[in-house]
Amino acid sequence: MTRKQLAEKLGISVAYIRKIEDGYIPRPYIIARYQTVFNRSARELFPDYFAVFDDK
């Protein structure tokens, strides 16, 4: 899937996709859209964000 196709499915811009790919954590409603598109948990899709909450 291209960035443009993904952006269309998520209802966001290609620039925002690039920002997320560069490490930006999107708003919760965008994370929810990613979960729907990829059928994966938020923890799987954004492990760096959730690593803060993991016990060490």
mmCIF file as Biopython writes it, N, C-alpha, C and O atoms, coordinates in Angstrom:
data_model
#
loop_
_atom_site.group_PDB
_atom_site.id
_atom_site.type_symbol
_atom_site.label_atom_id
_atom_site.label_alt_id
_atom_site.label_comp_id
_atom_site.label_asym_id
_atom_site.label_entity_id
_atom_site.label_seq_id
_atom_site.pdbx_PDB_ins_code
_atom_site.Cartn_x
_atom_site.Cartn_y
_atom_site.Cartn_z
_atom_site.occupancy
_atom_site.B_iso_or_equiv
_atom_site.auth_seq_id
_atom_site.auth_asym_id
_atom_site.pdbx_PDB_model_num
ATOM 1   N N  . MET A ? 1  ? 0.850  -1.168 0.000  1.0 0.0 1  A 1 
ATOM 2   C CA . MET A ? 1  ? 0.000  0.000  0.000  1.0 0.0 1  A 1 
ATOM 3   C C  . MET A ? 1  ? 0.900  1.237  0.000  1.0 0.0 1  A 1 
ATOM 4   O O  . MET A ? 1  ? 1.863  1.323  0.762  1.0 0.0 1  A 1 
ATOM 5   N N  . THR A ? 2  ? 0.572  2.169  -0.852 1.0 0.0 2  A 1 
ATOM 6   C CA . THR A ? 2  ? 1.358  3.401  -0.918 1.0 0.0 2  A 1 
ATOM 7   C C  . THR A ? 2  ? 0.963  4.341  0.218  1.0 0.0 2  A 1 
ATOM 8   O O  . THR A ? 2  ? -0.065 4.159  0.871  1.0 0.0 2  A 1 
ATOM 9   N N  . ARG A ? 3  ? 1.795  5.335  0.434  1.0 0.0 3  A 1 
ATOM 10  C CA . ARG A ? 3  ? 1.457  6.347  1.446  1.0 0.0 3  A 1 
ATOM 11  C C  . ARG A ? 3  ? 0.147  7.041  1.092  1.0 0.0 3  A 1 
ATOM 12  O O  . ARG A ? 3  ? -0.678 7.319  1.962  1.0 0.0 3  A 1 
ATOM 13  N N  . LYS A ? 4  ? -0.030 7.316  -0.189 1.0 0.0 4  A 1 
ATOM 14  C CA . LYS A ? 4  ? -1.247 8.000  -0.627 1.0 0.0 4  A 1 
ATOM 15  C C  . LYS A ? 4  ? -2.478 7.140  -0.338 1.0 0.0 4  A 1 
ATOM 16  O O  . LYS A ? 4  ? -3.488 7.647  0.150  1.0 0.0 4  A 1 
ATOM 17  N N  . GLN A ? 5  ? -2.397 5.855  -0.636 1.0 0.0 5  A 1 
ATOM 18  C CA . GLN A ? 5  ? -3.519 4.948  -0.366 1.0 0.0 5  A 1 
ATOM 19  C C  . GLN A ? 5  ? -3.811 4.873  1.130  1.0 0.0 5  A 1 
ATOM 20  O O  . GLN A ? 5  ? -4.968 4.914  1.549  1.0 0.0 5  A 1 
ATOM 21  N N  . LEU A ? 6  ? -2.751 4.763  1.930  1.0 0.0 6  A 1 
ATOM 22  C CA . LEU A ? 6  ? -2.923 4.702  3.377  1.0 0.0 6  A 1 
ATOM 23  C C  . LEU A ? 6  ? -3.545 5.995  3.898  1.0 0.0 6  A 1 
ATOM 24  O O  . LEU A ? 6  ? -4.459 5.965  4.722  1.0 0.0 6  A 1 
ATOM 25  N N  . ALA A ? 7  ? -3.047 7.114  3.417  1.0 0.0 7  A 1 
ATOM 26  C CA . ALA A ? 7  ? -3.589 8.408  3.841  1.0 0.0 7  A 1 
ATOM 27  C C  . ALA A ? 7  ? -5.082 8.497  3.530  1.0 0.0 7  A 1 
ATOM 28  O O  . ALA A ? 7  ? -5.862 8.999  4.339  1.0 0.0 7  A 1 
ATOM 29  N N  . GLU A ? 8  ? -5.468 8.015  2.369  1.0 0.0 8  A 1 
ATOM 30  C CA . GLU A ? 8  ? -6.888 8.033  1.996  1.0 0.0 8  A 1 
ATOM 31  C C  . GLU A ? 8  ? -7.709 7.145  2.926  1.0 0.0 8  A 1 
ATOM 32  O O  . GLU A ? 8  ? -8.796 7.536  3.351  1.0 0.0 8  A 1 
ATOM 33  N N  . LYS A ? 9  ? -7.202 5.960  3.244  1.0 0.0 9  A 1 
ATOM 34  C CA . LYS A ? 9  ? -7.923 5.045  4.139  1.0 0.0 9  A 1 
ATOM 35  C C  . LYS A ? 9  ? -8.054 5.622  5.546  1.0 0.0 9  A 1 
ATOM 36  O O  . LYS A ? 9  ? -9.068 5.426  6.218  1.0 0.0 9  A 1 
ATOM 37  N N  . LEU A ? 10 ? -7.017 6.334  5.982  1.0 0.0 10 A 1 
ATOM 38  C CA . LEU A ? 10 ? -7.014 6.892  7.333  1.0 0.0 10 A 1 
ATOM 39  C C  . LEU A ? 10 ? -7.686 8.260  7.411  1.0 0.0 10 A 1 
ATOM 40  O O  . LEU A ? 10 ? -8.017 8.735  8.498  1.0 0.0 10 A 1 
ATOM 41  N N  . GLY A ? 11 ? -7.885 8.885  6.263  1.0 0.0 11 A 1 
ATOM 42  C CA . GLY A ? 11 ? -8.481 10.216 6.252  1.0 0.0 11 A 1 
ATOM 43  C C  . GLY A ? 11 ? -7.526 11.297 6.716  1.0 0.0 11 A 1 
ATOM 44  O O  . GLY A ? 11 ? -7.939 12.279 7.334  1.0 0.0 11 A 1 
ATOM 45  N N  . ILE A ? 12 ? -6.243 11.114 6.416  1.0 0.0 12 A 1 
ATOM 46  C CA . ILE A ? 12 ? -5.220 12.091 6.799  1.0 0.0 12 A 1 
ATOM 47  C C  . ILE A ? 12 ? -4.335 12.379 5.587  1.0 0.0 12 A 1 
ATOM 48  O O  . ILE A ? 12 ? -4.474 11.735 4.547  1.0 0.0 12 A 1 
ATOM 49  N N  . SER A ? 13 ? -3.440 13.332 5.719  1.0 0.0 13 A 1 
ATOM 50  C CA . SER A ? 13 ? -2.569 13.703 4.604  1.0 0.0 13 A 1 
ATOM 51  C C  . SER A ? 13 ? -1.346 12.793 4.524  1.0 0.0 13 A 1 
ATOM 52  O O  . SER A ? 13 ? -0.971 12.134 5.494  1.0 0.0 13 A 1 
ATOM 53  N N  . VAL A ? 14 ? -0.744 12.778 3.347  1.0 0.0 14 A 1 
ATOM 54  C CA . VAL A ? 14 ? 0.497  12.034 3.150  1.0 0.0 14 A 1 
ATOM 55  C C  . VAL A ? 14 ? 1.597  12.633 4.033  1.0 0.0 14 A 1 
ATOM 56  O O  . VAL A ? 14 ? 2.440  11.904 4.555  1.0 0.0 14 A 1 
ATOM 57  N N  . ALA A ? 15 ? 1.588  13.936 4.197  1.0 0.0 15 A 1 
ATOM 58  C CA . ALA A ? 15 ? 2.581  14.590 5.060  1.0 0.0 15 A 1 
ATOM 59  C C  . ALA A ? 15 ? 2.468  14.084 6.497  1.0 0.0 15 A 1 
ATOM 60  O O  . ALA A ? 15 ? 3.478  13.886 7.172  1.0 0.0 15 A 1 
ATOM 61  N N  . TYR A ? 16 ? 1.238  13.876 6.960  1.0 0.0 16 A 1 
ATOM 62  C CA . TYR A ? 16 ? 1.026  13.360 8.318  1.0 0.0 16 A 1 
ATOM 63  C C  . TYR A ? 16 ? 1.518  11.916 8.425  1.0 0.0 16 A 1 
ATOM 64  O O  . TYR A ? 16 ? 2.067  11.524 9.455  1.0 0.0 16 A 1 
ATOM 65  N N  . ILE A ? 17 ? 1.326  11.129 7.373  1.0 0.0 17 A 1 
ATOM 66  C CA . ILE A ? 17 ? 1.855  9.754  7.338  1.0 0.0 17 A 1 
ATOM 67  C C  . ILE A ? 17 ? 3.372  9.797  7.505  1.0 0.0 17 A 1 
ATOM 68  O O  . ILE A ? 17 ? 3.937  9.041  8.295  1.0 0.0 17 A 1 
ATOM 69  N N  . ARG A ? 18 ? 4.026  10.680 6.762  1.0 0.0 18 A 1 
ATOM 70  C CA . ARG A ? 18 ? 5.491  10.804 6.862  1.0 0.0 18 A 1 
ATOM 71  C C  . ARG A ? 18 ? 5.923  11.183 8.274  1.0 0.0 18 A 1 
ATOM 72  O O  . ARG A ? 18 ? 6.912  10.666 8.792  1.0 0.0 18 A 1 
ATOM 73  N N  . LYS A ? 19 ? 5.184  12.075 8.877  1.0 0.0 19 A 1 
ATOM 74  C CA . LYS A ? 19 ? 5.489  12.506 10.245 1.0 0.0 19 A 1 
ATOM 75  C C  . LYS A ? 19 ? 5.420  11.312 11.206 1.0 0.0 19 A 1 
ATOM 76  O O  . LYS A ? 19 ? 6.287  11.144 12.063 1.0 0.0 19 A 1 
ATOM 77  N N  . ILE A ? 20 ? 4.390  10.495 11.054 1.0 0.0 20 A 1 
ATOM 78  C CA . ILE A ? 20 ? 4.229  9.302  11.888 1.0 0.0 20 A 1 
ATOM 79  C C  . ILE A ? 20 ? 5.375  8.329  11.635 1.0 0.0 20 A 1 
ATOM 80  O O  . ILE A ? 20 ? 5.921  7.755  12.577 1.0 0.0 20 A 1 
ATOM 81  N N  . GLU A ? 21 ? 5.739  8.142  10.375 1.0 0.0 21 A 1 
ATOM 82  C CA . GLU A ? 21 ? 6.859  7.255  10.035 1.0 0.0 21 A 1 
ATOM 83  C C  . GLU A ? 21 ? 8.168  7.748  10.645 1.0 0.0 21 A 1 
ATOM 84  O O  . GLU A ? 21 ? 9.061  6.954  10.940 1.0 0.0 21 A 1 
ATOM 85  N N  . ASP A ? 22 ? 8.274  9.045  10.831 1.0 0.0 22 A 1 
ATOM 86  C CA . ASP A ? 22 ? 9.480  9.632  11.427 1.0 0.0 22 A 1 
ATOM 87  C C  . ASP A ? 22 ? 9.466  9.619  12.953 1.0 0.0 22 A 1 
ATOM 88  O O  . ASP A ? 22 ? 10.388 10.131 13.587 1.0 0.0 22 A 1 
ATOM 89  N N  . GLY A ? 23 ? 8.411  9.029  13.550 1.0 0.0 23 A 1 
ATOM 90  C CA . GLY A ? 23 ? 8.393  8.871  14.995 1.0 0.0 23 A 1 
ATOM 91  C C  . GLY A ? 23 ? 7.340  9.660  15.742 1.0 0.0 23 A 1 
ATOM 92  O O  . GLY A ? 23 ? 7.205  9.507  16.956 1.0 0.0 23 A 1 
ATOM 93  N N  . TYR A ? 24 ? 6.598  10.493 15.054 1.0 0.0 24 A 1 
ATOM 94  C CA . TYR A ? 24 ? 5.540  11.264 15.699 1.0 0.0 24 A 1 
ATOM 95  C C  . TYR A ? 24 ? 4.422  10.320 16.138 1.0 0.0 24 A 1 
ATOM 96  O O  . TYR A ? 24 ? 4.011  9.448  15.373 1.0 0.0 24 A 1 
ATOM 97  N N  . ILE A ? 25 ? 3.936  10.489 17.351 1.0 0.0 25 A 1 
ATOM 98  C CA . ILE A ? 25 ? 2.824  9.675  17.850 1.0 0.0 25 A 1 
ATOM 99  C C  . ILE A ? 25 ? 1.519  10.396 17.506 1.0 0.0 25 A 1 
ATOM 100 O O  . ILE A ? 25 ? 1.285  11.516 17.959 1.0 0.0 25 A 1 
ATOM 101 N N  . PRO A ? 26 ? 0.676  9.749  16.705 1.0 0.0 26 A 1 
ATOM 102 C CA . PRO A ? 26 ? -0.573 10.405 16.301 1.0 0.0 26 A 1 
ATOM 103 C C  . PRO A ? 26 ? -1.595 10.474 17.425 1.0 0.0 26 A 1 
ATOM 104 O O  . PRO A ? 26 ? -1.442 9.823  18.459 1.0 0.0 26 A 1 
ATOM 105 N N  . ARG A ? 27 ? -2.618 11.254 17.216 1.0 0.0 27 A 1 
ATOM 106 C CA . ARG A ? 27 ? -3.720 11.381 18.171 1.0 0.0 27 A 1 
ATOM 107 C C  . ARG A ? 27 ? -4.428 10.033 18.303 1.0 0.0 27 A 1 
ATOM 108 O O  . ARG A ? 27 ? -4.398 9.219  17.380 1.0 0.0 27 A 1 
ATOM 109 N N  . PRO A ? 28 ? -5.057 9.802  19.443 1.0 0.0 28 A 1 
ATOM 110 C CA . PRO A ? 28 ? -5.720 8.508  19.683 1.0 0.0 28 A 1 
ATOM 111 C C  . PRO A ? 28 ? -6.717 8.092  18.602 1.0 0.0 28 A 1 
ATOM 112 O O  . PRO A ? 28 ? -6.803 6.909  18.272 1.0 0.0 28 A 1 
ATOM 113 N N  . TYR A ? 29 ? -7.465 9.036  18.050 1.0 0.0 29 A 1 
ATOM 114 C CA . TYR A ? 29 ? -8.436 8.634  17.026 1.0 0.0 29 A 1 
ATOM 115 C C  . TYR A ? 29 ? -7.744 8.172  15.741 1.0 0.0 29 A 1 
ATOM 116 O O  . TYR A ? 29 ? -8.299 7.358  15.003 1.0 0.0 29 A 1 
ATOM 117 N N  . ILE A ? 30 ? -6.549 8.678  15.467 1.0 0.0 30 A 1 
ATOM 118 C CA . ILE A ? 30 ? -5.783 8.211  14.310 1.0 0.0 30 A 1 
ATOM 119 C C  . ILE A ? 30 ? -5.209 6.827  14.607 1.0 0.0 30 A 1 
ATOM 120 O O  . ILE A ? 30 ? -5.195 5.961  13.731 1.0 0.0 30 A 1 
ATOM 121 N N  . ILE A ? 31 ? -4.739 6.613  15.829 1.0 0.0 31 A 1 
ATOM 122 C CA . ILE A ? 31 ? -4.264 5.284  16.228 1.0 0.0 31 A 1 
ATOM 123 C C  . ILE A ? 31 ? -5.389 4.270  16.051 1.0 0.0 31 A 1 
ATOM 124 O O  . ILE A ? 31 ? -5.153 3.163  15.568 1.0 0.0 31 A 1 
ATOM 125 N N  . ALA A ? 32 ? -6.599 4.633  16.433 1.0 0.0 32 A 1 
ATOM 126 C CA . ALA A ? 32 ? -7.753 3.734  16.274 1.0 0.0 32 A 1 
ATOM 127 C C  . ALA A ? 32 ? -7.993 3.414  14.800 1.0 0.0 32 A 1 
ATOM 128 O O  . ALA A ? 32 ? -8.337 2.281  14.462 1.0 0.0 32 A 1 
ATOM 129 N N  . ARG A ? 33 ? -7.820 4.380  13.938 1.0 0.0 33 A 1 
ATOM 130 C CA . ARG A ? 33 ? -7.988 4.133  12.499 1.0 0.0 33 A 1 
ATOM 131 C C  . ARG A ? 33 ? -6.917 3.179  11.985 1.0 0.0 33 A 1 
ATOM 132 O O  . ARG A ? 33 ? -7.203 2.294  11.179 1.0 0.0 33 A 1 
ATOM 133 N N  . TYR A ? 34 ? -5.675 3.360  12.456 1.0 0.0 34 A 1 
ATOM 134 C CA . TYR A ? 34 ? -4.593 2.431  12.088 1.0 0.0 34 A 1 
ATOM 135 C C  . TYR A ? 34 ? -4.959 1.010  12.509 1.0 0.0 34 A 1 
ATOM 136 O O  . TYR A ? 34 ? -4.756 0.061  11.752 1.0 0.0 34 A 1 
ATOM 137 N N  . GLN A ? 35 ? -5.495 0.869  13.710 1.0 0.0 35 A 1 
ATOM 138 C CA . GLN A ? 35 ? -5.893 -0.453 14.204 1.0 0.0 35 A 1 
ATOM 139 C C  . GLN A ? 35 ? -6.908 -1.094 13.260 1.0 0.0 35 A 1 
ATOM 140 O O  . GLN A ? 35 ? -6.818 -2.286 12.967 1.0 0.0 35 A 1 
ATOM 141 N N  . THR A ? 36 ? -7.850 -0.324 12.795 1.0 0.0 36 A 1 
ATOM 142 C CA . THR A ? 36 ? -8.872 -0.840 11.886 1.0 0.0 36 A 1 
ATOM 143 C C  . THR A ? 36 ? -8.271 -1.235 10.540 1.0 0.0 36 A 1 
ATOM 144 O O  . THR A ? 36 ? -8.561 -2.313 10.023 1.0 0.0 36 A 1 
ATOM 145 N N  . VAL A ? 37 ? -7.446 -0.378 9.979  1.0 0.0 37 A 1 
ATOM 146 C CA . VAL A ? 37 ? -6.857 -0.637 8.663  1.0 0.0 37 A 1 
ATOM 147 C C  . VAL A ? 37 ? -5.944 -1.859 8.694  1.0 0.0 37 A 1 
ATOM 148 O O  . VAL A ? 37 ? -5.990 -2.689 7.786  1.0 0.0 37 A 1 
ATOM 149 N N  . PHE A ? 38 ? -5.113 -1.976 9.734  1.0 0.0 38 A 1 
ATOM 150 C CA . PHE A ? 38 ? -4.124 -3.052 9.782  1.0 0.0 38 A 1 
ATOM 151 C C  . PHE A ? 38 ? -4.541 -4.246 10.633 1.0 0.0 38 A 1 
ATOM 152 O O  . PHE A ? 38 ? -3.832 -5.251 10.682 1.0 0.0 38 A 1 
ATOM 153 N N  . ASN A ? 39 ? -5.691 -4.142 11.304 1.0 0.0 39 A 1 
ATOM 154 C CA . ASN A ? 39 ? -6.183 -5.228 12.161 1.0 0.0 39 A 1 
ATOM 155 C C  . ASN A ? 39 ? -5.113 -5.670 13.168 1.0 0.0 39 A 1 
ATOM 156 O O  . ASN A ? 39 ? -4.857 -6.861 13.350 1.0 0.0 39 A 1 
ATOM 157 N N  . ARG A ? 40 ? -4.508 -4.686 13.804 1.0 0.0 40 A 1 
ATOM 158 C CA . ARG A ? 40 ? -3.466 -4.913 14.810 1.0 0.0 40 A 1 
ATOM 159 C C  . ARG A ? 40 ? -3.751 -4.024 16.011 1.0 0.0 40 A 1 
ATOM 160 O O  . ARG A ? 40 ? -4.462 -3.024 15.904 1.0 0.0 40 A 1 
ATOM 161 N N  . SER A ? 41 ? -3.189 -4.399 17.152 1.0 0.0 41 A 1 
ATOM 162 C CA . SER A ? 41 ? -3.377 -3.582 18.353 1.0 0.0 41 A 1 
ATOM 163 C C  . SER A ? 41 ? -2.514 -2.323 18.270 1.0 0.0 41 A 1 
ATOM 164 O O  . SER A ? 41 ? -1.520 -2.275 17.544 1.0 0.0 41 A 1 
ATOM 165 N N  . ALA A ? 42 ? -2.912 -1.326 19.018 1.0 0.0 42 A 1 
ATOM 166 C CA . ALA A ? 42 ? -2.140 -0.086 19.078 1.0 0.0 42 A 1 
ATOM 167 C C  . ALA A ? 42 ? -0.734 -0.359 19.599 1.0 0.0 42 A 1 
ATOM 168 O O  . ALA A ? 42 ? 0.232  0.255  19.146 1.0 0.0 42 A 1 
ATOM 169 N N  . ARG A ? 43 ? -0.625 -1.274 20.544 1.0 0.0 43 A 1 
ATOM 170 C CA . ARG A ? 43 ? 0.681  -1.636 21.114 1.0 0.0 43 A 1 
ATOM 171 C C  . ARG A ? 43 ? 1.603  -2.229 20.042 1.0 0.0 43 A 1 
ATOM 172 O O  . ARG A ? 43 ? 2.807  -1.971 20.046 1.0 0.0 43 A 1 
ATOM 173 N N  . GLU A ? 44 ? 1.042  -3.014 19.134 1.0 0.0 44 A 1 
ATOM 174 C CA . GLU A ? 44 ? 1.837  -3.585 18.042 1.0 0.0 44 A 1 
ATOM 175 C C  . GLU A ? 44 ? 2.234  -2.516 17.025 1.0 0.0 44 A 1 
ATOM 176 O O  . GLU A ? 44 ? 3.349  -2.530 16.503 1.0 0.0 44 A 1 
ATOM 177 N N  . LEU A ? 45 ? 1.330  -1.605 16.754 1.0 0.0 45 A 1 
ATOM 178 C CA . LEU A ? 45 ? 1.568  -0.591 15.736 1.0 0.0 45 A 1 
ATOM 179 C C  . LEU A ? 45 ? 2.486  0.537  16.208 1.0 0.0 45 A 1 
ATOM 180 O O  . LEU A ? 45 ? 3.237  1.104  15.414 1.0 0.0 45 A 1 
ATOM 181 N N  . PHE A ? 46 ? 2.424  0.860  17.496 1.0 0.0 46 A 1 
ATOM 182 C CA . PHE A ? 46 ? 3.206  1.965  18.052 1.0 0.0 46 A 1 
ATOM 183 C C  . PHE A ? 46 ? 3.939  1.509  19.314 1.0 0.0 46 A 1 
ATOM 184 O O  . PHE A ? 46 ? 3.686  2.037  20.397 1.0 0.0 46 A 1 
ATOM 185 N N  . PRO A ? 47 ? 4.845  0.533  19.186 1.0 0.0 47 A 1 
ATOM 186 C CA . PRO A ? 47 ? 5.501  -0.030 20.373 1.0 0.0 47 A 1 
ATOM 187 C C  . PRO A ? 47 ? 6.336  0.978  21.161 1.0 0.0 47 A 1 
ATOM 188 O O  . PRO A ? 47 ? 6.435  0.868  22.383 1.0 0.0 47 A 1 
ATOM 189 N N  . ASP A ? 48 ? 6.928  1.945  20.492 1.0 0.0 48 A 1 
ATOM 190 C CA . ASP A ? 48 ? 7.741  2.944  21.205 1.0 0.0 48 A 1 
ATOM 191 C C  . ASP A ? 48 ? 6.889  3.768  22.160 1.0 0.0 48 A 1 
ATOM 192 O O  . ASP A ? 48 ? 7.334  4.101  23.258 1.0 0.0 48 A 1 
ATOM 193 N N  . TYR A ? 49 ? 5.692  4.093  21.760 1.0 0.0 49 A 1 
ATOM 194 C CA . TYR A ? 49 ? 4.782  4.856  22.613 1.0 0.0 49 A 1 
ATOM 195 C C  . TYR A ? 49 ? 4.415  4.055  23.856 1.0 0.0 49 A 1 
ATOM 196 O O  . TYR A ? 49 ? 4.417  4.588  24.965 1.0 0.0 49 A 1 
ATOM 197 N N  . PHE A ? 50 ? 4.101  2.780  23.672 1.0 0.0 50 A 1 
ATOM 198 C CA . PHE A ? 50 ? 3.651  1.964  24.789 1.0 0.0 50 A 1 
ATOM 199 C C  . PHE A ? 50 ? 4.802  1.441  25.648 1.0 0.0 50 A 1 
ATOM 200 O O  . PHE A ? 50 ? 4.567  0.969  26.760 1.0 0.0 50 A 1 
ATOM 201 N N  . ALA A ? 51 ? 6.028  1.515  25.164 1.0 0.0 51 A 1 
ATOM 202 C CA . ALA A ? 51 ? 7.187  1.071  25.941 1.0 0.0 51 A 1 
ATOM 203 C C  . ALA A ? 51 ? 7.317  1.873  27.231 1.0 0.0 51 A 1 
ATOM 204 O O  . ALA A ? 51 ? 7.849  1.368  28.220 1.0 0.0 51 A 1 
ATOM 205 N N  . VAL A ? 52 ? 6.847  3.095  27.233 1.0 0.0 52 A 1 
ATOM 206 C CA . VAL A ? 52 ? 6.888  3.952  28.419 1.0 0.0 52 A 1 
ATOM 207 C C  . VAL A ? 52 ? 6.094  3.328  29.560 1.0 0.0 52 A 1 
ATOM 208 O O  . VAL A ? 52 ? 6.426  3.521  30.730 1.0 0.0 52 A 1 
ATOM 209 N N  . PHE A ? 53 ? 5.048  2.580  29.223 1.0 0.0 53 A 1 
ATOM 210 C CA . PHE A ? 53 ? 4.163  2.010  30.228 1.0 0.0 53 A 1 
ATOM 211 C C  . PHE A ? 53 ? 4.563  0.605  30.674 1.0 0.0 53 A 1 
ATOM 212 O O  . PHE A ? 53 ? 4.012  0.076  31.640 1.0 0.0 53 A 1 
ATOM 213 N N  . ASP A ? 54 ? 5.522  0.001  29.969 1.0 0.0 54 A 1 
ATOM 214 C CA . ASP A ? 54 ? 5.940  -1.360 30.307 1.0 0.0 54 A 1 
ATOM 215 C C  . ASP A ? 54 ? 6.779  -1.370 31.576 1.0 0.0 54 A 1 
ATOM 216 O O  . ASP A ? 54 ? 7.618  -0.494 31.788 1.0 0.0 54 A 1 
ATOM 217 N N  . ASP A ? 55 ? 6.544  -2.370 32.413 1.0 0.0 55 A 1 
ATOM 218 C CA . ASP A ? 55 ? 7.370  -2.548 33.615 1.0 0.0 55 A 1 
ATOM 219 C C  . ASP A ? 55 ? 8.721  -3.086 33.204 1.0 0.0 55 A 1 
ATOM 220 O O  . ASP A ? 55 ? 8.829  -3.903 32.289 1.0 0.0 55 A 1 
ATOM 221 N N  . LYS A ? 56 ? 9.730  -2.629 33.876 1.0 0.0 56 A 1 
ATOM 222 C CA . LYS A ? 56 ? 11.085 -3.098 33.554 1.0 0.0 56 A 1 
ATOM 223 C C  . LYS A ? 56 ? 11.618 -3.913 34.690 1.0 0.0 56 A 1 
ATOM 224 O O  . LYS A ? 56 ? 12.745 -4.403 34.623 1.0 0.0 56 A 1 
#
